[in-house]
Amino acid sequence: MRTQELLAARLRVIARATPWCLQALHAVEQLGLPHCCIGAGAVRNLVWDAFHGYAARWPRVTILAWVGVV
């Protein structure tokens, strides 16, 4: 497996193990937009928190407020 594929697989594992990320992905799916994605800042925070063993940075109520959709 190539490095890029390994990193993508690792990111999927992290995303699936993180409740706020699954919530965000579901919310974006519900928008029904033909082409969209979650912004890089949310992905960066997801990976940073996972690598450093942090739980969610903010209370659950505000987590989805900072997830950008492009």
N, C-alpha and C positions, 0 to 999 in steps of 0.2 A: 504494500500500500504506500502511496506517495505521501510526502509530508503534508500537503494540502488536504488530502483525504483524511489523514489521521487527525489533523486539527479540526476539521469539520465534524468528524465523528465525536471528538472530545467535547466540542461546543454543544452538540445535540444532547449528549449525556448530561452536561451541566444544565441546559435549558429544561430538560425533562425532570430534573431533580429539584427545580426551583419553582415553588408555587406561584409567585408573582409573575414569573415569566410565562408560565402556562396560562395564567389569567389574561395576560396581555396578548398572547398569541390568539387565544380564543376571542377576545374582544375585537381584534383586528379582523379575524375571519368573519365575525358577525357583521362587519361593515359592508361586506360584499363588494369591495373595490376590485377591479380587474387586475391591477398591479400596485402593490404596496409592500412596505416592509417596516419593521421596527427600526427606529433610528440607532445610529452607532453608539450614542451615549449610553443608552440602556444596555446594549450588548457589552460595552466596555465595563459598566458597573457589574453586570452579571458575572463576567469572567473574573474581574478583580476580586469581588466578594468571595467567589468560589475558591480562588487560589489562596486567599488570605484567611479563609475560615470564618468570614463574617456572616452573620445572619442578615436579614433585611435591614437596610440602613434607616428606614423611616417607618413610622406606624403603617400598618396595612392599609388604612384608609387613604393615605396619600401616595402610595407606591405607583399606582397607575396614572397619577397626575403628571408625572415626569417622563412618561414613556412617549417619545415622539413617533409619529407615523408619517412616513414619506412615500 
